[in-house]
Amino acid sequence: MTGRISRRAAAAAVALLVVGPSLAACSATPPRPTVLQTDVLAVSQAAAARDLAATSAAIGRLNADVVAARQAGTLDAARAATIESAATAVLADVTAAVQAPAPTTSSVPASAPPPARAPAPAHQPKDKGKGGGDGGD
């Protein structure tokens, strides 16, 4: 991993954001979706910052609120499972990104390119010797 959150984590965060707003249609109690949406936003922000502690805490709050919504009957089992699955994927990817060794840079200097060769001289006329070869001294 290159230090970025993987595509899977990004997709999971997007899924959380998509699922969160759609909860309003399932809820007879307006405040519950707002709480879940706030939780999803906190998870997404913490994951984007690669803050493992904050991501874990935000997912803990999200999971607690999902359980509360299920018990209140404002969230169906399928949506709860989708949210929890996506949250688990995000946490796994943030954990992997944080624990992945940083890319190393080579301490060996790169070799310099060979010096450029001077262009070959243009064709030079041959020297005819002393006096230019006309023989008249």
C-alpha positions in Angstrom: 0.0 0.0 0.0 1.3 3.4 -0.8 0.2 5.2 2.3 -3.2 6.1 0.9 -6.5 4.6 1.9 -7.3 1.8 -0.5 -10.0 1.9 -3.0 -12.0 -0.5 -0.9 -12.0 1.8 2.1 -12.9 4.7 -0.1 -15.8 2.7 -1.6 -16.9 1.7 1.9 -16.8 5.3 3.1 -18.9 6.3 0.0 -21.3 3.5 0.8 -21.7 4.8 4.3 -22.4 8.2 3.0 -24.9 6.9 0.5 -26.6 4.7 3.1 -26.7 7.4 5.7 -28.9 9.9 3.8 -31.2 7.1 2.5 -32.0 6.3 6.1 -34.3 9.3 6.2 -36.8 7.4 4.1 -36.8 4.5 6.5 -37.3 6.5 9.7 -40.4 7.7 11.3 -38.2 9.6 13.8 -36.2 12.4 12.0 -33.4 12.8 14.6 -32.1 9.2 14.1 -30.9 9.6 10.5 -29.2 12.8 11.5 -27.3 11.0 14.2 -26.3 8.2 11.8 -25.3 10.7 9.1 -23.2 12.6 11.6 -21.5 9.3 12.6 -20.8 8.4 9.0 -19.3 11.8 8.4 -17.0 11.4 11.4 -15.9 8.0 10.2 -15.2 9.3 6.7 -13.2 12.3 8.0 -11.1 10.2 10.4 -10.4 7.6 7.7 -9.4 10.3 5.2 -7.0 11.6 7.8 -5.6 8.1 8.4 -6.3 8.6 12.2 -6.7 5.1 13.5 -7.8 6.1 17.0 -10.4 8.6 15.7 -11.6 6.1 13.0 -12.1 3.4 15.6 -13.9 5.8 18.0 -16.2 7.1 15.2 -17.0 3.5 14.1 -17.8 2.6 17.8 -20.2 5.5 17.9 -21.7 4.5 14.6 -22.2 0.9 15.6 -23.8 1.9 18.9 -26.2 4.2 17.0 -27.0 1.5 14.5 -27.9 -0.9 17.3 -30.1 1.8 18.9 -31.8 2.5 15.5 -32.4 -1.3 15.1 -33.9 -1.5 18.6 -36.1 1.5 17.9 -37.3 -0.1 14.7 -36.0 2.8 12.6 -33.4 0.8 10.7 -33.9 -2.5 9.0 -31.5 -5.4 9.4 -30.2 -5.3 5.8 -29.2 -1.6 6.0 -27.7 -2.1 9.5 -25.6 -5.0 8.1 -24.5 -2.9 5.1 -23.4 -0.1 7.4 -21.6 -2.4 9.8 -19.9 -4.2 6.9 -18.7 -1.0 5.4 -17.5 0.3 8.7 -15.5 -2.9 9.3 -13.9 -2.6 5.9 -13.0 1.1 6.5 -11.4 0.2 9.9 -9.4 -2.7 8.3 -8.1 -0.4 5.6 -7.1 2.4 7.9 -5.4 -0.1 10.2 -3.4 -1.5 7.2 -2.6 2.0 5.9 -1.3 3.1 9.3 0.7 0.0 10.0 2.2 -0.3 6.5 5.9 0.5 6.5 6.7 3.9 5.0 8.2 3.7 1.6 11.9 3.8 1.8 14.1 6.2 -0.1 17.4 5.1 -1.4 20.4 6.6 0.4 22.6 5.7 -2.6 22.9 8.7 -4.9 21.7 8.1 -8.3 24.5 7.8 -10.8 25.0 10.9 -13.0 24.4 10.5 -16.7 27.6 10.2 -18.7 28.9 13.5 -19.9 27.7 14.6 -23.3 30.1 14.0 -26.1 31.2 17.0 -28.2 29.9 16.7 -31.7 32.4 15.5 -34.3 33.9 18.4 -36.2 32.6 19.1 -39.6 34.6 17.8 -42.6 37.9 19.8 -42.7 39.8 20.3 -46.0 43.0 18.4 -46.2 46.2 20.4 -45.8 48.1 20.5 -49.1 51.4 20.9 -47.3 53.8 23.9 -47.5 53.2 26.5 -50.1 49.9 25.1 -51.2 51.5 22.8 -53.8 51.9 25.3 -56.6 55.7 24.7 -56.6 56.7 28.3 -57.3 59.3 29.7 -55.0 
